[in-house]
């Protein structure tokens, strides 16, 4: 831990830290078809020992709130949560704002056109990077119907299959993060399958609320170190 702190000092001193994680509480986004919500199952707080002591117990689905999908989520032989190398969790950050293209359309799929346009405007994507994509969906986070879509039709924007293939073929990325419940549009899984097949991880429910530079920032994504986990709660921080 001390070595990690020393390693991090050059990235933090004099720079701005932006928290891209939502707090875990009863409003945390989760898939009610496959998971359970975050909740405290026991709270203790008293002076019984002659001094104040407070302690809680909680339960949650792996894929709830701001979280990281390990490659093993859709790749049987992929890295489990505790196996992802640390040097992939501290990476270069790049930001693609697709909110105008999305324009509130829950059926929108990001294509290779948007990725190529980003490169034309900002230069080639750097290696060892995490691509953060804003669909303009973060503002809906606290309204489950607007965020997930109506109960009879799950609908939110995501990454197209062709774009996910472009990302893996470029070999520039270690992960992709989105401000939606899932990387894929709605209930599709093509992008998940493509990225995890190459051991890329996925960040979901990222709080892309504050402005970010398009490139030249560090991104730290530290999930809970759950042995054999397919995903877990994650603190995502941009250093600009």
C-alpha positions as CSV (number, residue, x, y, z in Angstrom):
1,X,0.0,0.0,0.0
2,X,2.8,2.4,0.9
3,X,4.5,1.8,-2.5
4,X,1.2,2.5,-4.2
5,X,0.8,5.8,-2.3
6,X,4.3,6.9,-3.3
7,X,3.6,5.9,-6.9
8,X,0.4,8.0,-6.9
9,X,1.9,11.2,-5.4
10,X,3.2,12.6,-8.7
11,X,-0.3,12.3,-10.2
12,X,-2.1,14.0,-7.3
13,X,0.0,16.9,-6.1
14,X,-1.3,20.1,-7.6
15,X,-4.0,18.4,-9.6
16,X,-7.8,18.2,-9.4
17,X,-9.5,15.0,-8.2
18,X,-13.0,14.3,-9.6
19,X,-15.1,11.6,-8.0
20,X,-17.0,9.7,-10.7
21,X,-18.8,7.4,-8.3
22,X,-22.3,7.5,-6.9
23,X,-22.8,6.8,-3.2
24,X,-24.2,3.5,-2.2
25,X,-27.7,3.8,-0.7
26,X,-31.3,2.7,-1.2
27,X,-31.3,4.7,-4.5
28,X,-28.4,2.8,-6.1
29,X,-29.2,1.5,-9.5
30,X,-29.4,-2.3,-9.8
31,X,-31.0,-4.9,-12.1
32,X,-34.1,-6.0,-10.2
33,X,-34.4,-9.0,-12.5
34,X,-31.1,-10.6,-11.4
35,X,-29.9,-8.8,-8.4
36,X,-30.7,-7.3,-5.0
37,X,-30.5,-3.6,-4.1
38,X,-27.9,-2.2,-1.7
39,X,-29.3,-2.1,1.8
40,X,-28.1,-2.1,5.4
41,X,-29.2,-5.3,7.1
42,X,-28.0,-4.4,10.5
43,X,-27.0,-1.1,12.2
44,X,-25.3,-0.8,15.5
45,X,-24.6,2.5,17.3
46,X,-24.3,3.1,21.0
47,X,-22.2,4.0,24.1
48,X,-22.5,0.6,25.7
49,X,-18.8,0.3,26.1
50,X,-18.4,3.7,27.6
51,X,-17.5,5.2,24.3
52,X,-19.2,5.7,21.0
53,X,-19.0,2.8,18.5
54,X,-21.0,2.4,15.3
55,X,-20.9,-0.6,12.9
56,X,-23.1,-1.6,10.0
57,X,-23.7,-4.7,7.9
58,X,-24.9,-4.5,4.3
59,X,-25.7,-6.6,1.3
60,X,-25.7,-5.8,-2.3
61,X,-25.6,-7.3,-5.8
62,X,-22.1,-7.3,-7.5
63,X,-23.5,-5.2,-10.3
64,X,-25.1,-2.4,-8.5
65,X,-24.4,1.3,-8.3
66,X,-21.1,2.5,-9.8
67,X,-19.3,-0.8,-10.4
68,X,-16.7,-2.6,-12.4
69,X,-17.6,-5.6,-14.6
70,X,-14.7,-8.1,-14.5
71,X,-13.9,-9.9,-17.8
72,X,-15.2,-13.1,-16.2
73,X,-18.7,-11.6,-16.3
74,X,-19.1,-12.6,-19.9
75,X,-15.9,-14.6,-20.5
76,X,-15.6,-17.9,-18.8
77,X,-11.8,-17.8,-18.9
78,X,-11.5,-14.1,-18.3
79,X,-10.0,-12.4,-15.3
80,X,-12.0,-12.5,-12.1
81,X,-12.3,-9.3,-10.1
82,X,-9.4,-10.0,-7.9
83,X,-7.2,-11.0,-10.9
84,X,-7.3,-7.8,-12.9
85,X,-3.7,-6.4,-12.9
86,X,-3.3,-3.1,-10.9
87,X,-1.6,-1.4,-13.8
88,X,-4.9,-1.7,-15.7
89,X,-6.8,-0.1,-12.9
90,X,-4.6,3.0,-13.0
91,X,-4.8,4.2,-16.6
92,X,-4.9,7.1,-19.0
93,X,-8.4,8.5,-19.3
94,X,-10.1,9.7,-22.5
95,X,-13.6,11.2,-22.6
96,X,-16.1,11.1,-25.4
97,X,-19.2,13.2,-25.0
98,X,-22.0,11.6,-27.1
99,X,-24.9,13.4,-25.4
100,X,-25.7,15.6,-28.5
101,X,-25.7,12.6,-30.8
102,X,-27.8,10.6,-28.3
103,X,-30.3,13.5,-27.9
104,X,-32.3,11.6,-25.2
105,X,-32.9,8.7,-27.6
106,X,-32.8,5.5,-25.4
107,X,-32.3,3.4,-28.6
108,X,-29.1,5.2,-29.6
109,X,-26.0,3.0,-30.3
110,X,-22.5,4.6,-30.4
111,X,-20.9,3.7,-33.7
112,X,-17.4,3.7,-35.1
113,X,-18.2,7.0,-36.7
114,X,-18.2,8.7,-33.3
115,X,-14.9,7.1,-32.3
116,X,-13.2,8.1,-35.6
117,X,-14.6,11.6,-35.3
118,X,-13.0,11.8,-31.8
119,X,-9.6,10.8,-33.2
120,X,-9.9,13.4,-36.1
121,X,-10.5,16.1,-33.5
122,X,-8.2,15.0,-30.7
123,X,-5.5,12.8,-32.3
124,X,-5.1,9.0,-31.9
125,X,-6.4,7.3,-28.7
126,X,-3.5,6.7,-26.3
127,X,-2.5,3.2,-25.3
128,X,-3.4,1.8,-21.9
129,X,-6.4,4.0,-21.7
130,X,-10.0,3.8,-20.4
131,X,-12.6,5.3,-22.7
132,X,-15.4,7.1,-20.7
133,X,-18.5,7.7,-22.8
134,X,-21.3,10.1,-21.7
135,X,-24.7,9.6,-23.3
136,X,-26.1,12.4,-21.2
137,X,-27.8,9.8,-19.0
138,X,-26.2,10.7,-15.6
139,X,-28.9,13.3,-15.0
140,X,-31.5,10.6,-15.0
141,X,-29.8,8.4,-12.3
142,X,-32.1,9.2,-9.5
143,X,-35.2,8.5,-11.6
144,X,-35.3,4.8,-12.3
145,X,-38.0,5.0,-15.0
146,X,-36.0,7.6,-16.9
147,X,-32.7,5.8,-16.3
148,X,-33.7,2.2,-17.2
149,X,-36.8,2.9,-19.2
150,X,-40.4,1.7,-18.3
151,X,-40.7,-1.7,-16.6
152,X,-42.1,-3.3,-19.7
153,X,-39.3,-2.0,-22.0
154,X,-35.8,-1.7,-20.7
155,X,-34.2,1.0,-22.9
156,X,-31.1,3.2,-22.6
157,X,-28.3,4.0,-25.0
158,X,-25.1,2.0,-25.3
159,X,-22.2,0.8,-27.5
160,X,-22.8,-0.9,-30.8
161,X,-21.2,-4.2,-31.7
162,X,-19.2,-2.6,-34.5
163,X,-17.8,0.0,-32.1
164,X,-16.8,-2.6,-29.5
165,X,-15.0,-4.5,-32.3
166,X,-13.2,-1.3,-33.3
167,X,-12.1,-0.8,-29.7
168,X,-10.7,-4.3,-29.2
169,X,-9.0,-4.3,-32.6
170,X,-7.2,-1.0,-31.8
171,X,-5.5,-2.6,-28.8
172,X,-5.4,0.9,-27.2
173,X,-7.9,0.2,-24.3
174,X,-7.9,-1.6,-21.0
175,X,-11.5,-0.7,-20.3
176,X,-14.6,1.3,-21.2
177,X,-16.9,3.2,-18.9
178,X,-20.5,4.6,-19.4
179,X,-23.0,6.7,-17.6
180,X,-25.8,4.2,-18.2
181,X,-26.9,1.0,-16.5
182,X,-25.0,-1.2,-19.0
183,X,-22.4,-0.9,-21.7
184,X,-24.8,-2.3,-24.3
185,X,-27.9,-0.6,-25.5
186,X,-30.9,-2.0,-23.5
187,X,-30.8,-5.8,-23.1
188,X,-28.2,-6.5,-25.8
189,X,-24.9,-8.1,-24.8
190,X,-22.8,-7.9,-28.0
191,X,-20.4,-5.2,-26.6
192,X,-20.0,-7.0,-23.3
193,X,-19.1,-10.2,-25.0
194,X,-16.6,-8.5,-27.4
195,X,-14.8,-6.5,-24.8
196,X,-14.6,-9.1,-22.1
197,X,-13.3,-11.7,-24.7
198,X,-10.1,-9.5,-24.8
199,X,-10.0,-9.1,-21.0
200,X,-11.2,-5.5,-21.1
201,X,-13.2,-4.4,-18.0
202,X,-16.3,-2.3,-18.0
203,X,-17.4,0.5,-15.7
204,X,-21.1,1.1,-15.4
205,X,-23.2,3.8,-13.7
206,X,-20.3,6.1,-13.9
207,X,-21.2,9.6,-12.5
208,X,-20.2,11.6,-15.6
209,X,-21.8,14.8,-14.2
210,X,-18.8,17.2,-14.1
211,X,-16.9,18.3,-17.2
212,X,-13.8,16.3,-18.1
213,X,-11.0,17.0,-20.5
214,X,-11.1,14.9,-23.7
215,X,-7.7,13.4,-22.9
216,X,-4.6,13.9,-20.8
217,X,-6.0,12.8,-17.4
218,X,-5.5,9.8,-15.2
219,X,-8.3,7.5,-14.3
220,X,-8.2,5.3,-11.2
221,X,-10.8,2.5,-10.9
222,X,-10.4,0.5,-7.7
223,X,-13.2,-2.1,-7.2
224,X,-13.8,-4.1,-4.0
225,X,-11.3,-7.0,-4.2
226,X,-13.8,-9.9,-4.2
227,X,-12.2,-13.2,-4.8
228,X,-13.8,-14.9,-7.8
229,X,-16.1,-11.9,-8.3
230,X,-17.6,-11.1,-11.6
231,X,-18.0,-7.5,-10.6
232,X,-18.1,-5.2,-7.6
233,X,-18.6,-1.8,-6.2
234,X,-15.9,0.6,-7.6
235,X,-14.5,4.0,-6.7
236,X,-13.7,5.8,-9.9
237,X,-11.6,8.9,-9.7
238,X,-10.3,11.2,-12.5
239,X,-7.1,13.2,-11.9
240,X,-7.0,16.2,-14.2
